Each structure stands twice: as structure tokens, then as C-alpha cells.
Amino acid sequence: MGSLPVYPQVNAVVFDPRDPKIVFAAGSAGVFRSNDSGLNWQSSSEGLDTAAIVALALNPGQPDILFAATAKGALFRSDDGAQTWHSVATTASP
């Protein structure tokens, strides 16, 4: 457990609607999870590449499903509350 790395920035913060003490934050250092309203943070970036995360979304109907987008346009999905991530195939717009 530790502090949330904010250098150089945090790009997104989402809360679990089932339990507002569970918070996810994403930025250039990856995705982090707090189970105590942000007092302590742990890395939740297993399976993410090293690119900065610029967007993070949580499915409000199924809060264990999250999506993370990188600065390079890659999209990742977690089905287990950000414990692990896998790449999602994307297609470019014409």
C-alpha cells in the first residue's frame, strides 16, 4: 500500500457505485485502486502496457468491468475490478 503517484498527472478517477470507498485512478503511472476512499493506493496495472492511461471508465451496471485507454490509442478491459487487464481489439475509423 502507498501513495498515489501524481507525477506528472492523474487523468481519470472513477468510483465503484456499490461501495464509494473503492476508487480507481489512472494516469501516466498506470491504474491504481484504493479500498479506503483514497487514503492508500495499490497498483492495478497487471496486463497494461507502459503507455500512459488517458481515460478510465467503469460499467455502472457491472462495476467489476473497467476500460482504460492509452495515449497511443490502445484499449484495455478488466473484468475483475482492475486486478488484471487484457487488450481489446479496436478498429480505426475510415
One Martini backbone bead per residue (centre of mass of N, CA, C, O) as a GRO file, in nm:
protein
   94
    1MET     BB    1   0.102   0.033   0.014
    2GLY     BB    2   0.020   0.379  -0.088
    3SER     BB    3   0.076   0.624  -0.288
    4LEU     BB    4  -0.027   0.839  -0.528
    5PRO     BB    5   0.095   0.895  -0.833
    6VAL     BB    6   0.115   1.244  -0.969
    7TYR     BB    7   0.348   1.196  -1.165
    8PRO     BB    8   0.240   1.425  -1.365
    9GLN     BB    9  -0.059   1.273  -1.362
   10VAL     BB   10  -0.417   1.266  -1.339
   11ASN     BB   11  -0.687   1.164  -1.566
   12ALA     BB   12  -0.863   0.959  -1.374
   13VAL     BB   13  -1.179   0.909  -1.185
   14VAL     BB   14  -1.338   0.629  -1.014
   15PHE     BB   15  -1.634   0.482  -0.879
   16ASP     BB   16  -1.793   0.250  -0.691
   17PRO     BB   17  -2.140   0.214  -0.662
   18ARG     BB   18  -2.134  -0.003  -0.422
   19ASP     BB   19  -1.848   0.145  -0.313
   20PRO     BB   20  -1.710   0.459  -0.240
   21LYS     BB   21  -1.426   0.348  -0.128
   22ILE     BB   22  -1.389   0.265  -0.421
   23VAL     BB   23  -1.099   0.367  -0.611
   24PHE     BB   24  -1.000   0.494  -0.932
   25ALA     BB   25  -0.680   0.563  -1.092
   26ALA     BB   26  -0.536   0.748  -1.376
   27GLY     BB   27  -0.216   0.750  -1.565
   28SER     BB   28   0.120   0.750  -1.633
   29ALA     BB   29   0.142   0.502  -1.398
   30GLY     BB   30  -0.152   0.401  -1.432
   31VAL     BB   31  -0.339   0.190  -1.224
   32PHE     BB   32  -0.537   0.258  -0.929
   33ARG     BB   33  -0.630   0.138  -0.593
   34SER     BB   34  -0.890   0.206  -0.350
   35ASN     BB   35  -1.047   0.092  -0.026
   36ASP     BB   36  -1.020   0.402   0.147
   37SER     BB   37  -1.087   0.678  -0.007
   38GLY     BB   38  -0.757   0.740  -0.075
   39LEU     BB   39  -0.538   0.673   0.148
   40ASN     BB   40  -0.474   0.411  -0.022
   41TRP     BB   41  -0.253   0.256  -0.271
   42GLN     BB   42  -0.265   0.032  -0.561
   43SER     BB   43  -0.159  -0.139  -0.807
   44SER     BB   44  -0.359  -0.199  -1.136
   45SER     BB   45  -0.149  -0.302  -1.411
   46GLU     BB   46  -0.198  -0.585  -1.498
   47GLY     BB   47  -0.149  -0.592  -1.860
   48LEU     BB   48  -0.039  -0.329  -1.910
   49ASP     BB   49   0.115  -0.113  -2.063
   50THR     BB   50   0.343   0.173  -2.064
   51ALA     BB   51   0.130   0.355  -2.128
   52ALA     BB   52  -0.061   0.610  -2.087
   53ILE     BB   53  -0.345   0.692  -1.909
   54VAL     BB   54  -0.639   0.889  -2.026
   55ALA     BB   55  -0.876   0.671  -1.966
   56LEU     BB   56  -1.165   0.588  -1.749
   57ALA     BB   57  -1.406   0.314  -1.716
   58LEU     BB   58  -1.723   0.224  -1.566
   59ASN     BB   59  -1.962  -0.017  -1.523
   60PRO     BB   60  -2.253   0.042  -1.352
   61GLY     BB   61  -2.384  -0.256  -1.391
   62GLN     BB   62  -2.058  -0.367  -1.390
   63PRO     BB   63  -1.803  -0.271  -1.180
   64ASP     BB   64  -1.576  -0.492  -1.272
   65ILE     BB   65  -1.591  -0.325  -1.536
   66LEU     BB   66  -1.313  -0.193  -1.717
   67PHE     BB   67  -1.168   0.092  -1.895
   68ALA     BB   68  -0.859   0.160  -2.082
   69ALA     BB   69  -0.684   0.437  -2.221
   70THR     BB   70  -0.436   0.536  -2.433
   71ALA     BB   71  -0.229   0.763  -2.591
   72LYS     BB   72  -0.203   0.538  -2.843
   73GLY     BB   73  -0.511   0.390  -2.861
   74ALA     BB   74  -0.540   0.181  -2.655
   75LEU     BB   75  -0.742  -0.096  -2.528
   76PHE     BB   76  -0.866  -0.191  -2.202
   77ARG     BB   77  -0.975  -0.478  -1.996
   78SER     BB   78  -1.167  -0.539  -1.696
   79ASP     BB   79  -1.330  -0.819  -1.497
   80ASP     BB   80  -1.175  -0.766  -1.181
   81GLY     BB   81  -1.136  -0.471  -1.065
   82ALA     BB   82  -0.827  -0.419  -1.180
   83GLN     BB   83  -0.631  -0.666  -1.151
   84THR     BB   84  -0.673  -0.722  -1.463
   85TRP     BB   85  -0.559  -0.700  -1.810
   86HIS     BB   86  -0.684  -0.661  -2.155
   87SER     BB   87  -0.684  -0.648  -2.478
   88VAL     BB   88  -0.862  -0.455  -2.722
   89ALA     BB   89  -0.997  -0.463  -3.013
   90THR     BB   90  -0.948  -0.223  -3.272
   91THR     BB   91  -1.078   0.021  -3.499
   92ALA     BB   92  -1.040   0.227  -3.748
   93SER     BB   93  -1.128   0.503  -3.890
   94PRO     BB   94  -1.197   0.614  -4.220
   0.00000   0.00000   0.00000
